[in-house]
Amino acid sequence: MNETSTAPPIRGILLSLSLAMLLSSLGTSIANIGLPTLGKVFSAPFPQVQWVVLAYLLSLTSLVILAGRLGDLLGRRRLLLIGLLWFALASLLCGLAPSLPWLIAARGLQGAGAAILLAHTLALVSETLPKERSGRAMGLMGTLSAVGTALGPTLGGSLISYVGWRGLFLVLVPISVLTWLLARHYLPKPVEQRKTPLQLDLAGTAVLMIALSSYALAMTLGRGHMGRLNLVLLAVATLALYLFLQIERRSSSPLVPLRMLRNTQLSSGLMMSGLVSTVIMSTLVVGPFYLKHALSLPDGLAGLVMSCGPIASALSSNLAGRLVDRFGNLRMTRLGLTGMLTGGILLGLIAPHPWLPGYMLSTVLLTASYALFQTANNTGVMATSVPSQRGVTSGMLNLSRNLGLTTGTALLGTVFAAGSGSLDINHASAVQVALGMQTSFAAASGLTLLALLLAWRIPATPRTAQETGQ
C-alpha cells in the first residue's frame, strides 16, 4: 500500500469510512417517507414527486463506476474528501429548494456525491486496513448500510413532524462535514502522488450512463408494471450496453478493463451480488402485503415485524466479518447463500399456512445469511483487485448491488402479482396473497440456487492480488 510508514489509526479510519457509508444509505432511504408531504407542499402528483427519489438513484447508479475510475487516477482519499463536500453542498441545496424542479436537480447532485462515497468506501477499506481485519471491516460497512436503510424512515418521520420536510436534507449537512473532518485527519495520505495522466474514456462513459439510466428507469417507472415505455427503455439499455462493450474493446484507456472480468472470483462475485440483491428485495416487496392481508396485522405491528430483517442484518454483520477473517471468504460465501436458500424455501412453505413466528424466524435467517454473504463476497471481490483498479472494482460491486435491488423491485413485484392471480393486490384475498408470496419465494429461491452454483464455480484457493505479484 502507498501509505505512510507509521501505523494508521484503525479506529479513526473505520469511523470515517463507516460514516461515509451511513451517509449514502441515509440519502437513499430518508427521502421516501417525505414523498406524501412533498406532494402537498409543492401541489404535485405522485409521478412528479417520485423523481425526488429517482433522481438520486439514477445519478448514483449511472456515475458510480466513473467515480471509482476517477479515484484510481486521481487518488481515492482525495476523491472521498471531494465527495463528502459535494454531498454536503448538495444536501444544503436540497434543504433550501424553493420549488420541486430545484429539489429534483439538487437530489441528482446529491446522488452524484453518494456515488463517490460508495465507490471509495470499500476501496479504502482494502487499501488502508490490514488484510487480517478486512472481513470485520467489511462487516462493519454492511452494518452501517443496513442501519442507514432502517434508520432513514424513522429519522425522516421524526424530522418531518418536528422540523419540516427541509430537515430531511439539512440533517445530512453537519454529518457530512463531520465525516470530512474525520476522514481528512485519519485517512493516511499516499506517500507518492500518482503520475498517471488523466485519460478518461468519455465515449464509453457516456454510453454506459445511457445504458444504466435507461435500465433503472425501465425497472422503476410504472411501479413494476411493464408498459410500452418500459420495453423501449429496456431496448435502449440493451443497445447501449452492446455499444459500450464494443467501445471498451477498442479503447486504449477503457473505463472498465474487460480483462478484469476474466477473473472468476470477480465475475462470479459481481453476478452473485446482483442475484442476491434481487432476492433480498422479496422481503421488502412481498412482506408488507403478506403481513397486512394474510396475517391481518395492523400497520404499526407490521412495521415492527418488517424491521426484524434490517435489525438481524445489522446485528449479524460484525459476527459475519469475524467468521470471514477466520474461515475465509469463499466458505462463508457458500454458507451465507445456503442460509438464504433455506430461509427462502421456508418462507415459501409457510405462505399457505399463516404463522407469524415462522415468518419472522425465516426472515431473520434469510437476512442474517445475506449479511454473511455480502461481507464474504465483498471481501473476496476486493481481494482480487490490484491497487490501480480498486476504485473501479468497488464501483462495479456497488453497481451490481444497486441494479439487483432495482431489478428485484420490478421483477418480484410482477411475480407476486402473477402468482396471486389478482390485478389489484391491495384488494386481493388472504389466499391470493399467500399464493403470490409462495410464487415469489419460489422464484427467489431459484435465483439463490443459481448464485450458490456460481459460488461453487470459484476455485477453492482464488488468487489474490498479492499472489499474482501485482
N, C-alpha and C positions, 0 to 999 in steps of 0.2 A: 504494500500500500504506500502511496505517496503522502505519508503523514509525518508529522514532527517526531523527533526521537523520543520525546517524553511520552509516558503512557497517558492516553486520553482519559478524561474523567467519564467513566462509563455511565454513571447515573445521570450526569448532566446531558450527555448525548442522547440517552434513552428518553429523558424528559422532553428534550427539544423535538425529537422525531415523533414521539407519541402525541404531543400537542398538535403537530402538523397533520398527522393522520386524523386526529379528532376533528380538526377544523374542516377538512374536506368532507368528512362524514356528516357533520352538523350542517354544512352548507347544502347538502343533498336533502336531508330529512326535515330540517326545521321549517322550511317554507310550505310544505304540503298542508300542514294544519291551518295555515293562514289563507288558503285559497278562497273559502267562502267569505271571509272578511274582506279580502281584496276585491272580490266581485261586487260587494256592496259599496265599498269606498269609492271605487272607480266606475260604478254603474256599468259593469261589463259582464257579458255572458261567459259561461264556463269555457267554451272553446278559445276565447281570448285570454282568460285568466290563466289557463293551464300552461301558457307559454312562459309564465314565471318559473315553472319547473322545467319545462322542455328546453328553454334557452340555456340553462345551466348544464343540463345533461348533454345536450348536443355539443356545446362548446368543450366540455370536459372530454367527451368521447372522441371527438374529432382531432383534438390537439394533444392528447396525452403522449403519443409516440413522438411527435415533433418536439415536445418539451423534453422528453428523455434524450433525444438526439442532440439537442442544444446543450444539455448538461454534459454529455460525453465530449463535446467540442470545446465548451467554454468553462467547464468545471461545475460539478454538481452542488458544491457548497454555495457557490456564487448564485447559481440558478435558484436554489431553495430560498435564499435570502431575498432575491428579487421576487419570487413567487409569493412570499409572505407579505411583502409590502404591497404587491399588486392586489392580493386578496383583501388586505385591509382597506385599500383605497376603493376597490370595487364594492365592498360591503358598506362603506360610508356613502357611496353614490346610491346604492340601493335604499339605504335608510332615509336619504334626502330626496328621493324621487318625487317630483311633483305630478307625474302622470304615469299611466300604465306603460306606454311605449318606452319611457325613460327607465322604468323599473326593469322591463324585459331586457333592454340593452345593457343595463348595469349587471343584470344576472348573467348575461353572456360573458361579460368581462370577469365576473366572479368565477364562473366555470373555467375560464382560461387559467386563472390563478390556481384553482383546485387541481387542474391538470398538472401544473408544475409541481405542486406538493405531492401528489400521488406518484408521479414519475420518479421522484428523487428520494422519497422516504425509504422505500425498500432498498434502493441502490446504495444509499448512505449507511444503512444497517450493515450491508455486506462489506462496504468499504472501510468503515471506521471501527467496527467491533471485532473482537477475537472470534475465530471460526467456531471455537467450542461453545460460545454463547449465542450463536446465530439463531438456533432453534428457539430459545427463550425470548430473544428479541423479536423474532417474527411472531411468536405467540402473543407478545405484548401489543404488537401492531394490530393483530387480529382482535384483541380485546378492546382496544380503543376504537377500532372501526365499528364493532358491534355496539359499544356504549354510545358512540355518536349517533348511530342509526336509531337506537332505542330511546336515547335522551331527547332527540330532536322534537318529536311531537309533544312530549310532556313539558319541556322547557318552552317550546313555542306557544303552547296553550296558556301557560302562566304569563308570558310576556305580553300576549295579546290582551289578556284580562287586566293586567296592571299597568302596562306601559303603552300598549297600542301596537299596530302592525309594524311600525318602523323599528320597534325593539327587536323584531326577528332578525334584522340585519345589523343593526348598530351594536348588538351584543358581541358580534364577531370581531369588531374592530379592536377593542382592547386585548382580546385573546390573541389576535394576530400579531399585534405589536409586542406583547409579552413573549410570544414564541420567537419572534425575530430577535429580540434581545438575548434570549437564552441560546438560540442557535448561533448567533454571531459570537457569543462568548465561549460556548462549549465545543462546537464542531471544529475539529482541527483543520488548519489550513494546509493545503498541499505544499510540500517542500519545493517542488518545481512547477512553475506555471507551464501550461501546455503551449507548445509552439505550433500546433496543428492549425493550418489555415481554415477559416470558416467557409466550408464548402457544403452548401445545402442543396439537396435535390428538390428544387422548387416545383418542378413538374410533377414528380411523384408525390410530394406533399399535398399539392392542390387536388390531385385526382383521388388520393386516399381520403382526404377530408370530404370530398363529394360522396365517395362510397359509404363512409361511416355515417355521415349525416343522413343520407338517403335511407340507409338501413334502419337507423334509430327512429326516424320519422315513420317509416313503414310499420314498425313494431309498436309505436305509441299512439299515433293518430287513430281515431275511431274506437278507442278503448278496447282494443283487441279484436274488433270486427274487421275482416279483410275486405275492403271495398276496392273499387277500381283504382282510386288514388294510391292505396297501399300497394297494389300489384305493380303499378307504374314505378313507384319508388323502389320496389324490390328489383325491378328490371334495371333501373338506373344504377343501383348499388352493385348488381352483378357485373354489368358492363364496365363500370368504373374500377371494380376490383381486378378484372381481367387486364384493363389498360395499365393499372398500377404495377401488376406483376411483369408486364412487358417492359415498362419503363425501368423497373428495378434491375432487370436482367442486363440492360444496356448501359445503366448509369455507372460512371466512374466513382461516384460518391453517393451510393444509394442511401435512402432514408432507413430502410431495413435490409441489411445484407442477407440475401436469401440463403446463403450458405449456412447461416446460423441455424436454420430450420432443419438441417441435416442431422443435428444433434438430437438423438432420440429422447433424452431427458427433457430438453427444451420443447420440442414439438409436441411430445405427448403431454407434458405438463401444461402447455397452453390449451390444448384440446380438452384435457380433463377439467381445467379451471372453467372453461366455457360451459361444458356439460353440467358440472356440479352446481354452478351458479344458476343455471336454468332450473335445476331440480329444487334448489333451496327456495325458489320463489313459490313453489307449490304450497308451502305452509302459509305464505302471506297472501296469495291469491285465493286459494280454496278455503283456507282455515276459517275466515270470518263468516262465510256463508254456512259452513257446516255447523259452527258453534251457535249461530243465531237461528237457523232454520231446522236443523236436525236435532240439536240438543236444547233448543229453545232457551238459550241463555240471554239475560239482559245485556245491554251494551257495556255496562261497567264491568261485569264479570267476564264477558267475552274479551274485553280489552286486557284484563289481568291474565287470562289464560294465554292470549296471544303473546304477552310479554315473556312467557316461560322460555320460548325459543331463544330470543336475543340474550336473556339472562344466562341460560345454560351455555350459550356460545361464549359469552364474556368470561364466565367463571371457569370454564374448562380450557381457555386458551393458554393460560400460564402453565398448567399441567401438561398440555399438549406440547409446548415448547421444550419442557424438560424431557419428555419422552422422546422427542425428536433428537435432542442432543445426546441422549443415552443410547437409543436403539437405532438411530439412523433415519433419514427422511423417507427412504423407499419403503421400509417395513411399515412405518406409521402412515404413509400414504395409502397403502393397501388396507391397513387396519381401519383407517378412517372411512374409506369407501365401503368396506364390508359392513361397518356400523350403520352407514347411511342406507345401504341396501336393505338391511334388516329393519331399520326404522320405517322406511318407505313401504315395505311389504306389510308390516304390522298395521300401518295406518290404512292401507287398502283393505286388510282383512276385517278390521273393526268397523269400517264405514257402515255396513248394513246393520250393525248392532251397536247403536249409540251408547258409548260408555266413556264418560269424561276422564276418569283416571287413566284408562287405557290410551286415550288420545293424548293426554299430557305426557305420559311416560314415553310413548312412541315419538312424540315431537322432540322431547328432551334428548332422546337417543339420536335422532336424526341431526339435530342442530349441534350437539356436542361432538358428534362424529365429523360434522362439517368443519368445526373449528380445528379438529385434529388434522383433517385432510388439508385444509388451507394452510396451516402452519407448516406441515411437512412438505407440501407441494411448492410453496413459496420459497422455502429454504433450498429445496433441490434445484428449482429453476435458477435461482440467483447464483447458486454454486457453480452452474455451468458457464456463467458469463465471464468473459475476460474483462479486465479493468476498463478498456476503451469502449466497451459496449454495455456496461451495467445500466446506464440510463435508458437506452432503447429496450433492453431486456425487461426492465421494470415497467416501462411504458406498455409493452406488449402484454405483460402479465396482468396489469390493471385493466387494459383494454379487453382482454378475454373475459375477465370477470364482469365488467360493465355490460358487454354485449350479451353475456349469458343471462344476467339479471333482466335486461331489456327483452330478450327473446322469451324468457320464462313468463313474463307478464302477459304477453300476447298468446304464446303457444299454449300454456297450461290453462289460461282463461278460455281459449277456444275448445280445448279438450274437455274441460269441465262442463261447458255449455252443451257440447255434443253428447257427452256421457249422460247428462241429466235428461236430455230429450226435451228441454224447455227453452223457448226463445226468450223468456223473461225470467232470469234467475231469481230476481227479487220476489217473484210470486210463485216460485216452484214449491212443490210439496216436500216434506221431510224425506220421503222415499226417493224422489227425484234428485235431491241434493246429495243423498247418500250414494246413489249410483254415480253421480258426477264426480264425487270425491274418490270413489273406488276406481273409476276410469282414469282420473288424473294421476293417482299414485301408482297405478299400473304403468302408465307412460313414464312417470318419473323414475320408477324402479328400473325400467328398461334402459333409460339414459344412464343411470348409475352403474348398471351392469356393464354397459359399453365403456364407461370410464374405468371400471375395475379391470376390464380386459386390456385397456391401454396401459394401466399401471403394471400389469404382468409382462407387457412388451418391453419395459425398460430393463436394461441389464442390471444384474444384482449389484455390480460394483461400477456405477457410472463414473466416467472420467470427469474430474473436476478441472477447473482452470489450472490449478497447480500441477495436477498430474500430466497435463498436456504441455507443460512447460511455458504456459502463457504468463 
